[in-house]
């Protein structure tokens, strides 16, 4: 992902959102984690109600939304290889 996201960063917004069940992470903790691992994407927090509404119950859930807010991709922990991420980002960058 570290090498793929920068190729699409001008056209696709991507955020890592802290969502460890039972653990409250503030933005500073998430930013520290991002920096330590040299991740090129921004981090964010979201209320647990949003995560519940989206059905996110484990970390590393991946959800892509198009420009109209429709879910176009959804996978769980450990899913999605480089080829799949290129496809997802390419489709999002080409969307109106």
N, CA, C and O atoms as CSV, one atom per row, in Angstrom:
chain,resi,resn,atom,element,x,y,z
A,1,UNK,N,N,0.822,-1.195,0.000
A,1,UNK,CA,C,0.000,0.000,0.000
A,1,UNK,C,C,0.867,1.260,0.000
A,1,UNK,O,O,0.517,2.256,-0.633
A,2,UNK,N,N,2.002,1.216,0.713
A,2,UNK,CA,C,2.859,2.404,0.790
A,2,UNK,C,C,3.314,2.872,-0.580
A,2,UNK,O,O,3.450,4.072,-0.814
A,3,UNK,N,N,3.550,1.932,-1.488
A,3,UNK,CA,C,4.021,2.289,-2.825
A,3,UNK,C,C,2.877,2.573,-3.795
A,3,UNK,O,O,3.073,3.232,-4.816
A,4,UNK,N,N,1.699,2.082,-3.477
A,4,UNK,CA,C,0.558,2.226,-4.385
A,4,UNK,C,C,-0.190,3.536,-4.168
A,4,UNK,O,O,-0.488,4.241,-5.132
A,5,UNK,N,N,-0.494,3.870,-2.927
A,5,UNK,CA,C,-1.285,5.067,-2.642
A,5,UNK,C,C,-0.710,6.338,-3.276
A,5,UNK,O,O,-1.476,7.107,-3.857
A,6,UNK,N,N,0.609,6.597,-3.194
A,6,UNK,CA,C,1.125,7.843,-3.781
A,6,UNK,C,C,0.827,7.998,-5.273
A,6,UNK,O,O,0.728,9.123,-5.765
A,7,UNK,N,N,0.686,6.905,-5.988
A,7,UNK,CA,C,0.376,6.973,-7.418
A,7,UNK,C,C,-1.013,7.558,-7.679
A,7,UNK,O,O,-1.272,8.084,-8.762
A,8,UNK,N,N,-1.892,7.468,-6.706
A,8,UNK,CA,C,-3.283,7.902,-6.861
A,8,UNK,C,C,-3.661,9.043,-5.911
A,8,UNK,O,O,-4.815,9.473,-5.892
A,9,UNK,N,N,-2.719,9.527,-5.141
A,9,UNK,CA,C,-3.029,10.481,-4.067
A,9,UNK,C,C,-3.601,11.811,-4.560
A,9,UNK,O,O,-4.259,12.512,-3.793
A,10,UNK,N,N,-3.365,12.167,-5.812
A,10,UNK,CA,C,-3.927,13.410,-6.339
A,10,UNK,C,C,-5.409,13.267,-6.693
A,10,UNK,O,O,-6.130,14.259,-6.802
A,11,UNK,N,N,-5.853,12.015,-6.871
A,11,UNK,CA,C,-7.224,11.772,-7.315
A,11,UNK,C,C,-8.104,11.058,-6.297
A,11,UNK,O,O,-9.330,11.101,-6.396
A,12,UNK,N,N,-7.484,10.400,-5.317
A,12,UNK,CA,C,-8.228,9.582,-4.364
A,12,UNK,C,C,-7.854,9.984,-2.943
A,12,UNK,O,O,-6.672,10.047,-2.603
A,13,UNK,N,N,-8.846,10.254,-2.122
A,13,UNK,CA,C,-8.606,10.518,-0.700
A,13,UNK,C,C,-8.588,9.189,0.033
A,13,UNK,O,O,-9.489,8.367,-0.137
A,14,UNK,N,N,-7.573,8.980,0.839
A,14,UNK,CA,C,-7.418,7.734,1.589
A,14,UNK,C,C,-7.038,8.087,3.014
A,14,UNK,O,O,-6.110,8.865,3.234
A,15,UNK,N,N,-7.735,7.533,3.972
A,15,UNK,CA,C,-7.449,7.788,5.387
A,15,UNK,C,C,-7.379,6.471,6.138
A,15,UNK,O,O,-8.174,5.562,5.895
A,16,UNK,N,N,-6.433,6.376,7.042
A,16,UNK,CA,C,-6.406,5.279,8.004
A,16,UNK,C,C,-7.146,5.787,9.233
A,16,UNK,O,O,-6.778,6.813,9.806
A,17,UNK,N,N,-8.175,5.077,9.632
A,17,UNK,CA,C,-9.004,5.498,10.762
A,17,UNK,C,C,-8.820,4.517,11.902
A,17,UNK,O,O,-8.982,3.309,11.730
A,18,UNK,N,N,-8.480,5.047,13.073
A,18,UNK,CA,C,-8.267,4.199,14.245
A,18,UNK,C,C,-9.551,3.515,14.661
A,18,UNK,O,O,-10.554,4.172,14.941
A,19,UNK,N,N,-9.516,2.182,14.701
A,19,UNK,CA,C,-10.730,1.450,15.044
A,19,UNK,C,C,-10.383,0.116,15.705
A,19,UNK,O,O,-10.818,-0.941,15.250
A,20,UNK,N,N,-9.610,0.173,16.762
A,20,UNK,CA,C,-9.298,-1.036,17.516
A,20,UNK,C,C,-10.397,-1.229,18.556
A,20,UNK,O,O,-10.530,-0.413,19.467
A,21,UNK,N,N,-11.174,-2.280,18.436
A,21,UNK,CA,C,-12.275,-2.493,19.388
A,21,UNK,C,C,-11.790,-2.476,20.834
A,21,UNK,O,O,-10.843,-3.173,21.197
A,22,UNK,N,N,-12.454,-1.671,21.644
A,22,UNK,CA,C,-12.121,-1.602,23.064
A,22,UNK,C,C,-10.974,-0.676,23.402
A,22,UNK,O,O,-10.677,-0.471,24.579
A,23,UNK,N,N,-10.317,-0.110,22.393
A,23,UNK,CA,C,-9.187,0.784,22.635
A,23,UNK,C,C,-9.520,2.149,22.038
A,23,UNK,O,O,-9.876,2.249,20.864
A,24,UNK,N,N,-9.404,3.181,22.838
A,24,UNK,CA,C,-9.646,4.533,22.353
A,24,UNK,C,C,-8.310,5.129,21.925
A,24,UNK,O,O,-7.397,5.267,22.738
A,25,UNK,N,N,-8.201,5.479,20.655
A,25,UNK,CA,C,-6.973,6.064,20.128
A,25,UNK,C,C,-7.242,7.513,19.742
A,25,UNK,O,O,-8.181,7.806,19.002
A,26,UNK,N,N,-6.417,8.404,20.247
A,26,UNK,CA,C,-6.580,9.793,19.849
A,26,UNK,C,C,-5.749,10.052,18.596
A,26,UNK,O,O,-4.943,9.216,18.187
A,27,UNK,N,N,-5.954,11.198,18.005
A,27,UNK,CA,C,-5.296,11.518,16.745
A,27,UNK,C,C,-3.782,11.567,16.900
A,27,UNK,O,O,-3.064,11.208,15.967
A,28,UNK,N,N,-3.276,12.000,18.052
A,28,UNK,CA,C,-1.827,12.049,18.255
A,28,UNK,C,C,-1.214,10.656,18.275
A,28,UNK,O,O,-0.125,10.451,17.737
A,29,UNK,N,N,-1.895,9.702,18.886
A,29,UNK,CA,C,-1.422,8.319,18.899
A,29,UNK,C,C,-1.398,7.754,17.485
A,29,UNK,O,O,-0.438,7.096,17.086
A,30,UNK,N,N,-2.455,8.014,16.736
A,30,UNK,CA,C,-2.521,7.531,15.360
A,30,UNK,C,C,-1.448,8.174,14.490
A,30,UNK,O,O,-0.830,7.502,13.665
A,31,UNK,N,N,-1.228,9.468,14.671
A,31,UNK,CA,C,-0.205,10.169,13.891
A,31,UNK,C,C,1.185,9.635,14.224
A,31,UNK,O,O,2.020,9.493,13.331
A,32,UNK,N,N,1.441,9.342,15.481
A,32,UNK,CA,C,2.723,8.770,15.889
A,32,UNK,C,C,2.933,7.412,15.219
A,32,UNK,O,O,4.014,7.131,14.702
A,33,UNK,N,N,1.915,6.589,15.231
A,33,UNK,CA,C,1.964,5.272,14.591
A,33,UNK,C,C,2.227,5.425,13.092
A,33,UNK,O,O,3.053,4.705,12.533
A,34,UNK,N,N,1.530,6.357,12.443
A,34,UNK,CA,C,1.712,6.607,11.009
A,34,UNK,C,C,3.138,7.031,10.702
A,34,UNK,O,O,3.754,6.538,9.757
A,35,UNK,N,N,3.652,7.941,11.502
A,35,UNK,CA,C,4.997,8.460,11.300
A,35,UNK,C,C,6.065,7.385,11.508
A,35,UNK,O,O,7.007,7.281,10.723
A,36,UNK,N,N,5.914,6.591,12.562
A,36,UNK,CA,C,6.876,5.521,12.848
A,36,UNK,C,C,6.962,4.517,11.707
A,36,UNK,O,O,8.032,3.970,11.442
A,37,UNK,N,N,5.865,4.275,11.042
A,37,UNK,CA,C,5.819,3.286,9.966
A,37,UNK,C,C,5.962,3.914,8.582
A,37,UNK,O,O,5.897,3.221,7.567
A,38,UNK,N,N,6.157,5.228,8.551
A,38,UNK,CA,C,6.358,5.965,7.304
A,38,UNK,C,C,5.205,5.768,6.313
A,38,UNK,O,O,5.429,5.623,5.111
A,39,UNK,N,N,3.981,5.765,6.827
A,39,UNK,CA,C,2.817,5.661,5.953
A,39,UNK,C,C,2.556,7.020,5.315
A,39,UNK,O,O,2.547,8.027,6.023
A,40,UNK,N,N,2.343,7.085,4.004
A,40,UNK,CA,C,2.168,8.366,3.318
A,40,UNK,C,C,0.759,8.945,3.386
A,40,UNK,O,O,0.536,10.060,2.915
A,41,UNK,N,N,-0.180,8.229,3.951
A,41,UNK,CA,C,-1.567,8.701,3.989
A,41,UNK,C,C,-1.892,9.337,5.335
A,41,UNK,O,O,-1.232,9.049,6.334
A,42,UNK,N,N,-2.906,10.203,5.368
A,42,UNK,CA,C,-3.314,10.813,6.640
A,42,UNK,C,C,-4.091,9.827,7.512
A,42,UNK,O,O,-4.587,8.805,7.039
A,43,UNK,N,N,-4.180,10.161,8.783
A,43,UNK,CA,C,-4.948,9.365,9.739
A,43,UNK,C,C,-6.120,10.193,10.247
A,43,UNK,O,O,-6.119,11.419,10.145
A,44,UNK,N,N,-7.113,9.511,10.792
A,44,UNK,CA,C,-8.300,10.196,11.308
A,44,UNK,C,C,-8.930,9.339,12.398
A,44,UNK,O,O,-8.594,8.167,12.566
A,45,UNK,N,N,-9.836,9.944,13.121
A,45,UNK,CA,C,-10.640,9.206,14.092
A,45,UNK,C,C,-12.098,9.299,13.651
A,45,UNK,O,O,-12.473,10.175,12.872
A,46,UNK,N,N,-12.893,8.395,14.154
A,46,UNK,CA,C,-14.329,8.423,13.857
A,46,UNK,C,C,-15.071,7.920,15.081
A,46,UNK,O,O,-14.574,7.045,15.790
A,47,UNK,N,N,-16.244,8.457,15.336
A,47,UNK,CA,C,-17.035,7.971,16.470
A,47,UNK,C,C,-17.359,6.485,16.310
A,47,UNK,O,O,-17.529,5.996,15.193
A,48,UNK,N,N,-17.441,5.786,17.417
A,48,UNK,CA,C,-17.758,4.357,17.361
A,48,UNK,C,C,-19.113,4.118,16.702
A,48,UNK,O,O,-19.341,3.055,16.124
A,49,UNK,N,N,-20.009,5.093,16.784
A,49,UNK,CA,C,-21.322,4.932,16.145
A,49,UNK,C,C,-21.189,4.824,14.624
A,49,UNK,O,O,-21.942,4.090,13.983
A,50,UNK,N,N,-20.241,5.549,14.057
A,50,UNK,CA,C,-20.017,5.474,12.612
A,50,UNK,C,C,-19.471,4.098,12.250
A,50,UNK,O,O,-19.905,3.482,11.276
A,51,UNK,N,N,-18.515,3.626,13.045
A,51,UNK,CA,C,-17.942,2.309,12.786
A,51,UNK,C,C,-19.013,1.224,12.908
A,51,UNK,O,O,-19.043,0.284,12.115
A,52,UNK,N,N,-19.883,1.357,13.898
A,52,UNK,CA,C,-20.962,0.381,14.078
A,52,UNK,C,C,-21.924,0.421,12.892
A,52,UNK,O,O,-22.356,-0.620,12.398
A,53,UNK,N,N,-22.252,1.623,12.444
A,53,UNK,CA,C,-23.166,1.767,11.311
A,53,UNK,C,C,-22.593,1.129,10.050
A,53,UNK,O,O,-23.331,0.588,9.226
A,54,UNK,N,N,-21.261,1.200,9.908
A,54,UNK,CA,C,-20.602,0.602,8.749
A,54,UNK,C,C,-20.304,-0.880,8.948
A,54,UNK,O,O,-19.830,-1.551,8.031
A,55,UNK,N,N,-20.581,-1.388,10.140
A,55,UNK,CA,C,-20.337,-2.798,10.415
A,55,UNK,C,C,-18.878,-3.143,10.611
A,55,UNK,O,O,-18.473,-4.283,10.382
A,56,UNK,N,N,-18.077,-2.167,11.033
A,56,UNK,CA,C,-16.653,-2.396,11.268
A,56,UNK,C,C,-16.480,-2.915,12.686
A,56,UNK,O,O,-16.772,-2.219,13.659
A,57,UNK,N,N,-16.002,-4.145,12.788
A,57,UNK,CA,C,-15.813,-4.752,14.107
A,57,UNK,C,C,-14.378,-5.178,14.361
A,57,UNK,O,O,-14.026,-5.517,15.491
A,58,UNK,N,N,-13.539,-5.166,13.325
A,58,UNK,CA,C,-12.129,-5.526,13.498
A,58,UNK,C,C,-11.254,-4.494,12.815
A,58,UNK,O,O,-11.680,-3.802,11.890
A,59,UNK,N,N,-10.020,-4.407,13.292
A,59,UNK,CA,C,-9.083,-3.488,12.655
A,59,UNK,C,C,-8.766,-3.984,11.251
A,59,UNK,O,O,-8.990,-5.150,10.925
A,60,UNK,N,N,-8.260,-3.111,10.453
A,60,UNK,CA,C,-7.865,-3.382,9.079
A,60,UNK,C,C,-9.039,-3.730,8.164
A,60,UNK,O,O,-8.864,-4.432,7.168
A,61,UNK,N,N,-10.219,-3.248,8.496
A,61,UNK,CA,C,-11.339,-3.341,7.569
A,61,UNK,C,C,-11.131,-2.259,6.523
A,61,UNK,O,O,-10.838,-1.112,6.859
A,62,UNK,N,N,-11.280,-2.615,5.280
A,62,UNK,CA,C,-11.050,-1.664,4.197
A,62,UNK,C,C,-12.367,-1.386,3.489
A,62,UNK,O,O,-13.039,-2.306,3.024
A,63,UNK,N,N,-12.729,-0.114,3.411
A,63,UNK,CA,C,-13.971,0.286,2.753
A,63,UNK,C,C,-13.649,1.448,1.822
A,63,UNK,O,O,-13.009,2.418,2.228
A,64,UNK,N,N,-14.091,1.346,0.577
A,64,UNK,CA,C,-13.918,2.441,-0.377
A,64,UNK,C,C,-15.292,3.004,-0.715
A,64,UNK,O,O,-16.247,2.264,-0.947
A,65,UNK,N,N,-15.366,4.324,-0.735
A,65,UNK,CA,C,-16.591,5.036,-1.100
A,65,UNK,C,C,-16.334,5.808,-2.382
A,65,UNK,O,O,-15.256,6.377,-2.557
A,66,UNK,N,N,-17.301,5.834,-3.271
A,66,UNK,CA,C,-17.155,6.663,-4.457
A,66,UNK,C,C,-17.542,8.102,-4.118
A,66,UNK,O,O,-17.856,8.412,-2.969
A,67,UNK,N,N,-17.520,8.966,-5.110
A,67,UNK,CA,C,-17.786,10.392,-4.872
A,67,UNK,C,C,-19.221,10.662,-4.438
A,67,UNK,O,O,-19.529,11.758,-3.971
A,68,UNK,N,N,-20.098,9.679,-4.586
A,68,UNK,CA,C,-21.489,9.841,-4.156
A,68,UNK,C,C,-21.757,9.171,-2.814
A,68,UNK,O,O,-22.900,9.110,-2.362
A,69,UNK,N,N,-20.692,8.667,-2.176
A,69,UNK,CA,C,-20.832,8.046,-0.866
A,69,UNK,C,C,-21.266,6.590,-0.886
A,69,UNK,O,O,-21.603,6.027,0.155
A,70,UNK,N,N,-21.260,5.983,-2.054
A,70,UNK,CA,C,-21.637,4.570,-2.175
A,70,UNK,C,C,-20.410,3.694,-1.923
A,70,UNK,O,O,-19.313,4.000,-2.391
A,71,UNK,N,N,-20.600,2.610,-1.185
A,71,UNK,CA,C,-19.502,1.679,-0.938
A,71,UNK,C,C,-19.224,0.905,-2.219
A,71,UNK,O,O,-20.112,0.258,-2.773
A,72,UNK,N,N,-17.976,0.981,-2.683
A,72,UNK,CA,C,-17.588,0.293,-3.916
A,72,UNK,C,C,-16.628,-0.857,-3.650
A,72,UNK,O,O,-16.360,-1.665,-4.539
A,73,UNK,N,N,-16.115,-0.932,-2.440
A,73,UNK,CA,C,-15.169,-1.997,-2.089
A,73,UNK,C,C,-15.229,-2.208,-0.589
A,73,UNK,O,O,-15.322,-1.255,0.185
A,74,UNK,N,N,-15.173,-3.475,-0.187
A,74,UNK,CA,C,-15.181,-3.787,1.243
A,74,UNK,C,C,-14.485,-5.124,1.446
A,74,UNK,O,O,-14.862,-6.126,0.839
A,75,UNK,N,N,-13.473,-5.136,2.298
A,75,UNK,CA,C,-12.758,-6.365,2.637
A,75,UNK,C,C,-12.311,-6.293,4.084
A,75,UNK,O,O,-12.213,-5.212,4.664
A,76,UNK,N,N,-12.046,-7.439,4.654
A,76,UNK,CA,C,-11.612,-7.524,6.039
A,76,UNK,C,C,-10.105,-7.597,6.181
A,76,UNK,O,O,-9.358,-7.388,5.225
A,77,UNK,N,N,-9.685,-7.894,7.373
A,77,UNK,CA,C,-8.271,-7.946,7.718
A,77,UNK,C,C,-7.535,-8.964,6.849
A,77,UNK,O,O,-7.987,-10.096,6.673
A,78,UNK,N,N,-6.400,-8.541,6.316
A,78,UNK,CA,C,-5.562,-9.420,5.519
A,78,UNK,C,C,-5.989,-9.584,4.075
A,78,UNK,O,O,-5.352,-10.323,3.325
A,79,UNK,N,N,-7.042,-8.919,3.675
A,79,UNK,CA,C,-7.549,-9.045,2.306
A,79,UNK,C,C,-7.045,-7.887,1.450
A,79,UNK,O,O,-6.722,-6.817,1.967
A,80,UNK,N,N,-6.981,-8.106,0.149
A,80,UNK,CA,C,-6.601,-7.057,-0.792
A,80,UNK,C,C,-5.112,-7.033,-1.062
A,80,UNK,O,O,-4.338,-6.543,-0.240
A,81,UNK,N,N,-4.700,-7.564,-2.221
A,81,UNK,CA,C,-3.287,-7.545,-2.586
A,81,UNK,C,C,-2.993,-6.298,-3.424
A,81,UNK,O,O,-3.889,-5.498,-3.690
A,82,UNK,N,N,-1.733,-6.140,-3.839
A,82,UNK,CA,C,-1.332,-4.948,-4.590
A,82,UNK,C,C,-2.150,-4.773,-5.867
A,82,UNK,O,O,-2.580,-3.664,-6.183
A,83,UNK,N,N,-2.364,-5.858,-6.595
A,83,UNK,CA,C,-3.138,-5.775,-7.837
A,83,UNK,C,C,-4.559,-5.272,-7.577
A,83,UNK,O,O,-5.089,-4.449,-8.324
A,84,UNK,N,N,-5.152,-5.775,-6.522
A,84,UNK,CA,C,-6.514,-5.348,-6.190
A,84,UNK,C,C,-6.550,-3.872,-5.800
A,84,UNK,O,O,-7.471,-3.155,-6.193
A,85,UNK,N,N,-5.557,-3.404,-5.030
A,85,UNK,CA,C,-5.526,-1.995,-4.635
A,85,UNK,C,C,-5.305,-1.079,-5.828
A,85,UNK,O,O,-5.884,0.006,-5.890
A,86,UNK,N,N,-4.473,-1.500,-6.777
A,86,UNK,CA,C,-4.324,-0.710,-8.004
A,86,UNK,C,C,-5.675,-0.587,-8.705
A,86,UNK,O,O,-6.044,0.496,-9.160
A,87,UNK,N,N,-6.409,-1.690,-8.792
A,87,UNK,CA,C,-7.713,-1.680,-9.447
A,87,UNK,C,C,-8.691,-0.756,-8.721
A,87,UNK,O,O,-9.367,0.055,-9.353
A,88,UNK,N,N,-8.765,-0.878,-7.399
A,88,UNK,CA,C,-9.695,-0.059,-6.608
A,88,UNK,C,C,-9.370,1.425,-6.762
A,88,UNK,O,O,-10.261,2.231,-7.029
A,89,UNK,N,N,-8.094,1.789,-6.594
A,89,UNK,CA,C,-7.711,3.199,-6.711
A,89,UNK,C,C,-7.912,3.714,-8.135
A,89,UNK,O,O,-8.337,4.854,-8.324
A,90,UNK,N,N,-7.613,2.892,-9.136
A,90,UNK,CA,C,-7.805,3.319,-10.526
A,90,UNK,C,C,-9.283,3.588,-10.801
A,90,UNK,O,O,-9.627,4.590,-11.428
A,91,UNK,N,N,-10.153,2.698,-10.336
A,91,UNK,CA,C,-11.593,2.904,-10.532
A,91,UNK,C,C,-12.076,4.169,-9.832
A,91,UNK,O,O,-12.880,4.919,-10.387
A,92,UNK,N,N,-11.593,4.406,-8.626
A,92,UNK,CA,C,-11.999,5.613,-7.899
A,92,UNK,C,C,-11.464,6.874,-8.568
A,92,UNK,O,O,-12.150,7.896,-8.600
A,93,UNK,N,N,-10.258,6.813,-9.098
A,93,UNK,CA,C,-9.675,8.009,-9.717
A,93,UNK,C,C,-10.341,8.338,-11.048
A,93,UNK,O,O,-10.300,9.484,-11.496
A,94,UNK,N,N,-10.951,7.346,-11.680
A,94,UNK,CA,C,-11.631,7.567,-12.957
A,94,UNK,C,C,-13.095,7.941,-12.790
A,94,UNK,O,O,-13.737,8.385,-13.741
A,95,UNK,N,N,-13.620,7.765,-11.596
A,95,UNK,CA,C,-15.040,8.053,-11.352
A,95,UNK,C,C,-15.303,9.548,-11.478
A,95,UNK,O,O,-14.444,10.367,-11.154
A,96,UNK,N,N,-16.508,9.901,-11.955
A,96,UNK,CA,C,-16.833,11.333,-12.107
A,96,UNK,C,C,-16.892,12.062,-10.786
A,96,UNK,O,O,-17.152,13.265,-10.756
